Amino acid sequence: MHRVSFCKNATVKEFLATIRSVVKGEKVLPPSLTGSLFSHVAELALKKGKGKMVNAVRMTKRELEIIALIADGQSNKEIARQLSIATHTVKSHMHNIMEKLAIHTRLQIAKFTREESL
């Protein structure tokens, strides 16, 4: 028997598609777990390869710039002004960064930066 764990916000269409996938024998991973799973896989790869997390996770040049500015203690508004982009664009980049690193706060981004020596 397969156990399906699915997001409460799933639509009926998504729920049925998941059930059909399980019936076909496919493995199903809820979207809410993909970020943490990816992060875990990257950490395991790092431990074996002795590399840095930033090299295991693909960050865009802009994301790396924003990470550095967050580590400097700048607000979203200050980052937007410095990079000549909209504040909501900074928020979007931050969301992507946190998703890729499976972290949840600005403080964790700053800690990551310090640990990775970016």
PyMOL commands that set and color helices and strands:
alter all, ss='L'
color gray80, all
select helices_A, chain A and resi 12-23+31-49+53-56+61-71+76-83+87-101+106-116
alter helices_A, ss='H'
color red, helices_A
deselect
rebuild
show_as cartoon
